[in-house]
Amino acid sequence: MISVLVVDDQDLVRLGLRTLIENEDGLACVGEASDGLAAIAAARRTLPDVVLMDIRMPGVDGLVATKRIMADPALADTRVIVLTTFEHDEYIFDALRLGASGFLLKDTRPAELVRAIRSVARGGALMSPSVTRRVVREFVARAPRRPRPHPDLKALTDREREILGLVAEGLSNEGIAGRLVISPATARTHVSRAMIKLGARDRAQLVVFAYQSGLVT
């Protein structure tokens, strides 16, 4: 059973998300919160597999809540999906950098949201297709002039470094396979090995490492 914590300052949104989750086999809504502080407390109390996190909330916002949840050792297995109303939300990049496993627009279709929850709970990462490219451009725009290579980057093989760059471009395993003319299973293996060597929680963190290390410009 995948446990989900719903965080949003709008009662109607929380009700809709809770109803959607509770009507899906294998999913359970273990709590709700209407602001960041309540979200942190609820996460520590319920230890959810996935947190659906609104960014813009009064008081402590979703960014601060995401940062604190990701930094809590007791919540090491918890993943955060950021929900945003606007396609051009300037906080999406920061949420990803702070440890969110991905983001979706609030008008995402219910079936896609459910698939996202299941994917992230399995350790995957996601980016709403309509905003992935914009976030990649944000990484480029905000990247420091002098790269800060990950200390374990040298442990990667040349192929793994190449695939890390493709992950940072937003390519799926299938997309990587098509680009390099290899099988999706082989691409998946290389991605998994890169994650292990770099100590990455998921693909989203691989994107951060790739840009910070200067692998993508």
C-alpha positions as CSV (number, residue, x, y, z in Angstrom):
1,M,0.0,0.0,0.0
2,I,1.4,3.4,-1.0
3,S,0.7,6.0,1.7
4,V,0.2,9.6,0.5
5,L,0.1,12.9,2.4
6,V,-1.8,15.7,0.8
7,V,-0.6,19.3,1.3
8,D,-2.6,22.3,0.0
9,D,-4.0,25.5,1.5
10,Q,-7.3,25.0,-0.4
11,D,-9.9,22.8,1.3
12,L,-11.5,21.8,-2.0
13,V,-8.2,20.8,-3.6
14,R,-7.3,18.6,-0.6
15,L,-10.8,17.0,-0.7
16,G,-10.4,16.3,-4.4
17,L,-7.0,14.7,-4.0
18,R,-8.0,12.7,-1.0
19,T,-11.1,11.3,-2.9
20,L,-9.0,10.4,-5.9
21,I,-6.4,8.6,-3.8
22,E,-8.8,6.7,-1.7
23,N,-10.6,5.5,-4.7
24,E,-7.5,3.9,-6.2
25,D,-6.4,0.3,-5.3
26,G,-3.1,0.3,-3.5
27,L,-3.1,3.9,-2.5
28,A,-4.1,5.4,0.9
29,C,-4.3,9.0,2.0
30,V,-2.7,9.0,5.5
31,G,-3.2,12.7,6.2
32,E,-3.7,16.3,5.1
33,A,-2.1,19.6,5.8
34,S,-2.9,23.2,4.8
35,D,0.5,24.8,5.4
36,G,4.2,24.0,5.5
37,L,4.5,23.6,9.2
38,A,1.6,21.3,9.4
39,A,3.0,19.3,6.5
40,I,6.3,18.8,8.3
41,A,4.6,17.6,11.4
42,A,2.2,15.4,9.5
43,A,5.1,13.8,7.6
44,R,7.0,13.0,10.7
45,R,3.9,11.5,12.3
46,T,2.7,9.4,9.4
47,L,5.9,8.7,7.5
48,P,4.2,8.8,4.1
49,D,5.7,7.2,0.9
50,V,4.7,10.2,-1.1
51,V,3.9,13.9,-0.3
52,L,1.8,15.9,-2.8
53,M,3.1,19.3,-2.0
54,D,1.6,22.7,-3.0
55,I,4.3,25.4,-3.2
56,R,2.4,28.6,-2.7
57,M,0.9,28.5,0.8
58,P,0.7,31.2,3.5
59,G,3.3,31.2,6.3
60,V,5.8,28.4,5.7
61,D,5.6,27.5,2.1
62,G,6.1,24.3,0.2
63,L,9.8,25.0,-0.5
64,V,10.7,25.2,3.1
65,A,8.5,22.2,4.0
66,T,10.2,20.2,1.2
67,K,13.7,21.1,2.4
68,R,12.9,20.1,5.9
69,I,11.2,16.8,5.0
70,M,14.1,15.9,2.7
71,A,16.7,16.7,5.4
72,D,14.9,14.5,8.1
73,P,16.7,11.1,8.4
74,A,13.4,9.6,9.6
75,L,11.9,10.5,6.3
76,A,14.6,9.2,4.1
77,D,12.2,7.0,2.2
78,T,9.6,9.8,1.6
79,R,9.3,11.3,-1.8
80,V,7.8,14.7,-2.7
81,I,5.8,15.6,-5.8
82,V,5.4,19.4,-6.2
83,L,2.0,20.5,-7.4
84,T,1.8,23.9,-9.1
85,T,-0.9,26.0,-10.7
86,F,1.2,27.9,-13.2
87,E,3.3,26.5,-15.9
88,H,5.8,29.2,-15.3
89,D,6.1,28.9,-11.6
90,E,9.6,30.2,-10.7
91,Y,9.8,28.0,-7.7
92,I,9.8,24.7,-9.5
93,F,13.6,24.7,-10.0
94,D,14.2,25.4,-6.4
95,A,11.9,22.6,-5.3
96,L,13.8,20.2,-7.5
97,R,17.1,21.3,-6.2
98,L,15.9,20.9,-2.6
99,G,15.0,17.3,-3.2
100,A,11.6,17.0,-4.8
101,S,11.3,14.0,-7.1
102,G,9.3,15.9,-9.7
103,F,6.4,18.2,-10.3
104,L,3.0,18.3,-11.9
105,L,0.5,21.0,-12.8
106,K,-2.7,21.0,-10.7
107,D,-4.8,20.5,-13.9
108,T,-3.0,17.2,-14.6
109,R,-5.4,14.4,-15.4
110,P,-6.3,12.2,-12.5
111,A,-4.9,9.0,-14.2
112,E,-1.6,10.8,-14.8
113,L,-1.4,11.9,-11.2
114,V,-2.0,8.4,-10.0
115,R,0.7,7.1,-12.3
116,A,3.0,9.7,-11.0
117,I,2.4,8.7,-7.4
118,R,3.1,5.1,-8.2
119,S,6.2,5.9,-10.2
120,V,7.7,8.2,-7.5
121,A,6.9,5.6,-4.8
122,R,9.0,3.1,-6.7
123,G,11.9,5.5,-6.7
124,G,11.3,7.1,-10.1
125,A,11.3,10.8,-10.9
126,L,8.9,12.8,-13.0
127,M,8.6,16.1,-14.7
128,S,5.4,17.3,-16.3
129,P,6.1,17.2,-20.0
130,S,4.8,20.7,-20.5
131,V,7.3,22.2,-18.2
132,T,10.3,19.9,-18.4
133,R,12.1,21.9,-21.0
134,R,11.6,25.1,-19.2
135,V,13.1,23.7,-16.0
136,V,16.1,22.4,-18.0
137,R,16.6,26.0,-19.3
138,E,16.4,27.2,-15.7
139,F,19.2,24.9,-14.8
140,V,21.3,26.4,-17.5
141,A,20.5,29.9,-16.6
142,R,21.2,29.5,-12.9
143,A,24.2,27.2,-13.2
144,P,27.3,28.8,-11.7
145,R,30.0,30.1,-14.0
146,R,32.5,27.7,-12.4
147,P,31.1,24.1,-12.3
148,R,31.2,22.3,-9.0
149,P,31.8,18.7,-10.0
150,H,30.3,16.0,-7.8
151,P,33.1,14.4,-5.8
152,D,32.2,10.9,-7.1
153,L,31.8,12.0,-10.7
154,K,35.2,10.4,-11.6
155,A,33.7,7.0,-10.6
156,L,31.4,7.0,-13.6
157,T,32.4,5.3,-16.8
158,D,32.4,7.4,-20.0
159,R,29.0,5.8,-21.0
160,E,27.5,6.6,-17.6
161,R,28.7,10.2,-17.9
162,E,27.1,10.5,-21.4
163,I,23.8,9.0,-20.1
164,L,23.9,11.4,-17.1
165,G,23.9,14.3,-19.5
166,L,21.0,12.8,-21.4
167,V,19.0,12.4,-18.2
168,A,19.7,16.1,-17.6
169,E,18.1,16.9,-20.9
170,G,14.9,15.2,-19.7
171,L,15.2,12.0,-21.7
172,S,13.4,8.9,-20.5
173,N,15.1,5.5,-20.6
174,E,13.4,4.9,-23.9
175,G,14.6,8.3,-25.2
176,I,18.1,7.5,-24.1
177,A,18.0,4.1,-25.8
178,G,16.8,5.7,-29.0
179,R,19.5,8.4,-29.0
180,L,22.4,5.9,-28.3
181,V,20.9,2.9,-30.2
182,I,20.9,0.6,-27.1
183,S,18.1,-1.2,-25.4
184,P,15.9,0.5,-22.8
185,A,17.0,-2.2,-20.3
186,T,20.7,-1.2,-20.9
187,A,19.8,2.5,-20.5
188,R,18.0,1.7,-17.3
189,T,21.0,-0.2,-16.0
190,H,23.4,2.7,-16.7
191,V,21.1,5.1,-15.0
192,S,20.8,2.9,-12.0
193,R,24.6,2.5,-11.7
194,A,25.1,6.3,-12.0
195,M,22.5,6.9,-9.3
196,I,24.3,4.4,-7.0
197,K,27.7,5.8,-7.6
198,L,26.6,9.4,-7.1
199,G,24.3,8.6,-4.1
200,A,21.3,10.1,-5.9
201,R,17.8,9.6,-4.5
202,D,16.3,9.6,-8.0
203,R,16.6,10.9,-11.6
204,A,15.6,14.4,-10.5
205,Q,18.7,14.6,-8.3
206,L,20.8,13.2,-11.2
207,V,19.7,16.3,-13.2
208,V,20.9,18.6,-10.4
209,F,24.3,16.8,-10.2
210,A,24.7,16.9,-14.0
211,Y,24.2,20.7,-14.2
212,Q,26.2,21.5,-11.1
213,S,29.1,19.4,-12.5
214,G,29.0,21.2,-15.8
215,L,28.1,18.1,-17.9
216,V,25.4,20.0,-19.6
217,T,25.8,23.6,-20.8
